[in-house]
Every structure is written in C-alpha cells, then in structure tokens.
Amino acid sequence: MKKYLFYLVTLLIFPAYTFANGSNRVHMDGWDHMMGFGYRGMFMWILFLIVIVLMVYFIVRASKRTSSDISFKETPLDILKKRYAKGEITKEKFDEMRKFLEN
C-alpha cells in the first residue's frame, strides 16, 4: 500500500510543481515566478496539498475497510467443531450433523 502511495505522490508532485511555478516563458521574460502568478501560485500549492491529504485519507479508509472484510469467516463445519469441543453436542449428534453439512 505504501508503495502505491509513493508512486502516486511522485507522479503528482512534478506536474503540480510545474503548474504552481508557472511556465518557462514567465522566467525567460525576466519576471520572478511570484510576479507572473501572484497569489495564484500559492493557491495552487494549497489546493495541491488538500488534494493529496484527501487522497491519502480515502486510500487509508478503503484499505481498512477491505482488510476487515477479508477477515476469517467461520464455516458451518467450524461452528459445529467448536460446539463439539465445548461439549454442547454429543459425538453421535456431531457425526450426524457433519454428514448433513457435507452433503
């Protein structure tokens, strides 16, 4: 999961950095990047950080949800074995119910 998040952030940093700092045309004209973009550059960085935080939040939330869904689920035979181990049913009843479940 961390590997995918690293790749995602890496792929998004370069375009966001380029977009926030402006194109080379602005720099070639002799203007500083803040002169060309003003507060828009700062706004783009803030927007970029908000998007990254939201993406991380949803990825973590989705990974927690799927990990709990994958958890071990007991089969009817497992439940029957536990009941027999606790002494709730007899050997004859266990064999009868096991045959019924296997068919």
C-alpha positions in Angstrom: 0.0 0.0 0.0 2.8 2.4 0.9 4.5 1.6 -2.4 1.4 2.6 -4.4 1.0 5.8 -2.4 4.7 6.7 -3.0 4.2 6.3 -6.8 1.0 8.3 -6.8 2.6 11.2 -4.9 5.7 11.1 -7.1 3.6 11.3 -10.2 1.6 14.2 -8.9 4.4 16.3 -7.5 6.1 17.2 -10.7 3.1 18.5 -12.6 1.8 20.3 -9.6 5.2 21.9 -9.0 5.4 23.0 -12.7 1.9 24.3 -12.7 2.3 26.2 -9.4 5.6 27.9 -10.5 4.4 28.8 -14.0 5.9 28.1 -17.4 9.4 28.8 -18.6 8.0 31.7 -20.7 7.5 33.7 -17.5 11.0 33.1 -16.3 12.5 33.9 -19.7 10.8 37.3 -19.7 12.8 38.2 -16.7 10.0 38.2 -14.2 10.1 36.3 -11.0 7.6 33.5 -10.7 5.7 35.4 -8.0 5.4 38.4 -10.2 3.9 36.4 -13.0 1.5 34.3 -11.0 1.0 36.3 -7.8 -1.2 34.6 -5.2 -2.4 32.1 -7.8 0.8 30.1 -7.4 0.3 29.9 -3.6 -3.3 29.0 -4.1 -2.3 26.1 -6.4 0.1 24.7 -3.7 -2.6 24.9 -1.1 -5.1 23.2 -3.5 -2.5 20.5 -4.3 -1.9 19.8 -0.6 -5.6 19.5 0.0 -6.0 17.0 -2.8 -3.0 14.9 -1.5 -4.5 14.9 2.0 -7.9 13.8 0.7 -6.3 11.1 -1.4 -4.3 9.7 1.5 -7.4 9.8 3.7 -9.6 7.8 1.2 -6.8 5.3 0.5 -6.3 4.6 4.2 -10.0 4.4 4.8 -10.5 2.0 1.9 -7.6 -0.2 3.0 -9.0 -0.5 6.5 -12.5 -1.4 5.1 -11.1 -4.2 2.8 -8.8 -5.6 5.4 -11.7 -6.2 7.8 -13.8 -7.7 5.0 -11.1 -10.2 4.3 -11.0 -11.4 7.9 -11.6 -15.1 8.6 -15.2 -16.2 8.3 -16.3 -19.3 10.1 -17.9 -22.1 8.1 -20.8 -24.1 9.5 -18.4 -27.0 9.9 -16.1 -24.8 12.0 -19.0 -23.8 14.3 -20.0 -27.5 14.6 -16.5 -28.4 15.6 -16.4 -25.7 18.2 -19.8 -26.8 19.7 -18.5 -30.4 19.9 -15.2 -29.2 21.5 -17.2 -27.2 24.1 -19.3 -30.3 24.9 -22.6 -28.8 23.7 -23.3 -31.8 21.5 -22.6 -35.5 21.6 -20.3 -37.5 19.3 -23.4 -39.1 17.6 -25.0 -35.7 17.1 -21.7 -34.3 15.7 -21.3 -37.1 13.2 -25.0 -36.8 12.1 -24.7 -33.0 11.6 -21.3 -33.3 9.9 -22.7 -35.8 7.4 -25.7 -33.5 6.8 -23.4 -30.5 6.1 -21.0 -32.4 3.8 -23.9 -33.4 1.6 
